[in-house]
Amino acid sequence: MRRSAAQAGQLRVLIDVPADAAWNMAVDEALLSVGRGAALRLYGWSPHAVSLGYFQRFADFADLPAETPIVRRLTGGGAIHHGDEVTFALTCDPALLPRIDASYRALHDAAVRALQSVGVADAHVVGGAPASPRPEARWCFAEPGGGDVVTPRGKLLGSAQRRIASPRPRILHHGSIVLKRPSLTPFVAAVADTRADEDAAAELRDALVREFTHALRLAPRASRLTDEERALATALSAGRYRDASFLRRR
């Protein structure tokens, strides 16, 4: 099915309630695989969980508390303890973000503007070479790299990307912005360092939508999963993302 000219200039915006790890990763993959055009999904995690980067070894996390939910992402990078945070997933065709390095910079600059607009005035992008999809540090937020969003307290935004060629070329860009420090990664920066009120998360979501649509030169359009996307997400959530062999594949 071809997109209309109107759809081509729009950014679908999906604001989802917090969900479990398997469902979150399944929806993002569905938007990547069968979604059309560009979509920005904002969500949270309930219960709190750890996501491993696609290339990480499961055995390296044997010391986590036994009750910790763990899931493997499609995107690379280090593990993230998803607690009180705003997570975003941008899915789109490569024509929208043709260069990897430039795409990180554009999205992180937009995130910085959003953070600054809600009071995190010292958020900024650090220079240097971008982080590897197979980092040495096991935690994404442990060592800020080039292009990361930081404050003087440490790394505030963790981000990773996946580009696929089949069934058609598509991009998934994951990002996690910490609201309050999670227990497993107390070394991170957090929005609560400067904004600890209950309105911070909602204001940040609104600001992210505004700044991403501006950066991508698209018009926001409130949306929800299509029947095809929901069907695939349901199958992936019940299958791959709860399958121990996928989680322990490395």
Secondary structure, DSSP 8 states (H G I E B T S, - for coil): ----HHHHTEEEEEE---B-HHHHHHHHHHHHHT--SEEEEEE-BSS-EEEE-TT--GGGGTTS-TT--EEE-SS-S-BEEESSEEEEEEEE-TTTS--HHHHHHHHHHHHHHHHHHTT-TT-EE--SSB--SS-SSSBTTTS--BT-EEETTEEEEEEEEEEE-SSS-EEEEEEEEESS--TT-TTS--GGGT--STTHHHHHHHHHHHHHHHHHT-EEEE----HHHHHHHHHHHHTGGG-HHHHT--
